[in-house]
Amino acid sequence: MKNRKELIKAFYKLIENEDYEELKTFCHDDFVFYPQIDTPYYGVEGLKVSEGKNFAAFPDFKMPVKEIILGNNNSAAVYLTFEGKHTGTPFNGVRPNGKHVRFSLMMLLKFKDNKIVEKIACRCQ
């Protein structure tokens, strides 16, 4: 098994590459994603639906991991950026304008049985 930091970096790279089949090997069967809104997405299929909105609006978007802080054996804080050009579909009511966007995100990942069981997002300003 990879160490936890390598696992986290690989997890985000798989999301960038839209490789949801491989992502299933990183996620616990009880995986839940909590985005900034309080509507949870269940399983890798739920994560695919949530992230699909990002890819539809920002086809080239990237999520480079900037910092990982390991908590106890069951958690990690991940600081990353979201960046891409808005050339796809409307996003949150904004029509595509070709502008590059970049914002910071902080994620809390929780682990169970050496797999990611929760991904909790909070947007940094």
C-alpha positions in Angstrom: 0.0 0.0 0.0 1.2 3.5 -0.7 1.8 5.8 2.2 -1.1 8.1 2.9 0.3 11.2 1.2 1.0 9.2 -2.0 -2.5 7.8 -1.8 -4.0 11.3 -1.5 -2.0 12.7 -4.5 -3.0 9.7 -6.6 -6.6 10.1 -5.6 -6.7 13.7 -6.9 -4.8 12.8 -10.0 -7.4 10.1 -10.8 -10.2 12.7 -10.4 -8.4 15.0 -12.8 -8.1 12.2 -15.3 -11.7 11.2 -14.7 -10.6 7.6 -14.0 -13.5 6.7 -11.8 -13.0 2.9 -12.2 -9.5 3.1 -10.7 -10.8 5.6 -8.1 -13.0 2.9 -6.7 -9.9 1.1 -5.4 -9.1 4.1 -3.3 -12.6 4.6 -1.8 -14.3 2.6 0.9 -17.6 1.0 0.1 -19.2 3.6 2.5 -17.6 6.6 0.7 -19.4 9.9 1.0 -18.5 13.3 -0.5 -19.8 16.4 1.2 -19.3 19.4 -1.0 -19.6 23.0 0.2 -23.4 22.6 0.1 -25.0 20.2 2.6 -26.1 17.7 0.0 -23.9 14.5 0.3 -22.9 12.4 -2.7 -22.7 8.7 -2.1 -20.1 6.4 -3.5 -17.7 6.9 -6.4 -20.7 7.3 -8.7 -21.9 10.3 -6.6 -18.4 11.8 -6.8 -18.5 11.3 -10.5 -21.8 13.2 -10.7 -20.4 16.1 -8.6 -17.1 16.4 -10.4 -18.8 15.9 -13.7 -20.3 19.4 -13.3 -16.8 20.8 -13.0 -15.5 19.0 -16.1 -18.5 20.1 -18.1 -17.9 23.7 -17.3 -14.1 23.7 -17.1 -12.9 20.9 -19.5 -9.3 21.5 -18.7 -9.6 21.9 -14.9 -6.9 20.8 -12.6 -6.7 20.3 -8.8 -3.1 20.4 -7.9 -2.4 19.4 -4.3 -0.4 22.1 -2.5 -0.1 20.7 1.1 -1.2 17.6 3.0 -1.4 17.6 6.8 -1.8 14.1 8.3 -4.0 13.9 11.3 -4.4 10.8 13.4 -4.6 7.5 11.6 -8.0 8.3 10.3 -7.8 11.8 8.8 -5.8 14.2 6.6 -6.3 17.9 5.7 -5.6 18.6 2.0 -5.0 22.1 0.6 -5.4 22.4 -3.1 -6.4 24.7 -5.9 -9.1 24.4 -8.5 -8.1 26.0 -11.8 -9.4 26.0 -15.3 -10.8 28.0 -18.2 -14.6 28.4 -18.3 -15.2 27.2 -21.9 -17.8 24.5 -21.3 -21.3 24.5 -19.9 -22.8 27.2 -17.6 -21.6 26.9 -14.0 -23.7 28.1 -11.1 -25.7 30.3 -13.4 -22.7 31.8 -15.2 -22.5 31.3 -18.9 -19.1 30.2 -20.3 -16.9 33.2 -20.8 -13.4 31.8 -21.5 -12.0 33.3 -18.4 -9.5 31.4 -16.3 -10.6 30.8 -12.7 -8.5 29.7 -9.7 -9.6 29.3 -6.1 -8.3 27.5 -3.1 -9.9 24.6 -1.4 -9.4 22.8 1.9 -10.6 19.2 2.1 -10.8 16.9 5.1 -10.4 13.3 4.2 -11.3 10.5 6.6 -10.0 6.9 6.2 -11.5 3.5 7.1 -9.7 0.2 6.4 -6.9 2.1 4.6 -9.3 3.7 2.1 -11.0 7.1 1.9 -14.4 6.9 3.4 -15.3 10.7 3.6 -14.2 13.7 1.5 -15.5 17.0 3.1 -14.9 20.2 1.3 -14.7 23.8 2.5 -13.9 26.6 0.3 -11.1 29.0 1.4 -11.5 32.7 0.6 
